[in-house]
Structure formats: structure tokens, C-alpha cells
Amino acid sequence: QFVESGGGLVQPGGSLRLSCAASHMHFIAYDLEWHRQAPGKEREFVAYINSKGAVTRYADSVKGRFTVSRNDAQNTMYLQMNNLKPEDTAVYFCHRIIGDTWGQGTQVTVSS
């Protein structure tokens, strides 16, 4: 089970840090992802981190602005989002690849 938090309203150019807290799973064993879904659009991949935290990948649209990380001692994955743009507005979800497990999402709105 995942619980996302940290979303909110931010101005263009601002920053947010999302958290994904996991429970009832052997968190350290899993590769994880962040996805997002904007209104009227399909859910899309944002970032990936492997089980050891040594490998990360990003969608081209967020590369250089977003950073994914994890703290296995706290069973939590993070997404640091800098230089936010209006097109980053979406509900952000964490995802465990094995078992196709999703959180409930957290809303990020970038607007002046």
C-alpha cells in the first residue's frame, strides 16, 4: 500500500517535494516509479528508481528538473520537483512495478 503526499499549489518556477510512504510490503526489494495524469490525458511515466537506488530514469519532459530518491529505512520514495511549469499540473502517483500496485495520488497544480 502506498500513500502519496506533498502536493499542492505552486507558482511557475517553484518547487515541491512529493513523498510516497509504503506499508505492508518489503519496500527495499522493489523497483519503483512515479507517474502522473493530467486532466483529460492518459497517465504517463515520470521517473524510475531501482531497488538499490543506484539507477534512475526520467521522462524527457522532466529531465534536469525532477529528482527521484528513496529512503529504505523509512520505506519512502521521494520526487523533488524544481522549476515547475504549468504543464506539470497533474495528479502524481507512485507505482510498484511488480504487482502493478498504485497509490491514490497527490494533486500538483502549477499556476500563477
Secondary structure, 3 states (H helix, E strand, C coil): CEEEECCEEECCCCCEEEEEEECCCCHHHCCEEEEEECCCCCCEEEEEECCCCCCEEECCCCCCCEEEEEEHHHCEEEEEECCCCHHHCEEEEEEECCCCEECCCEEEEECC
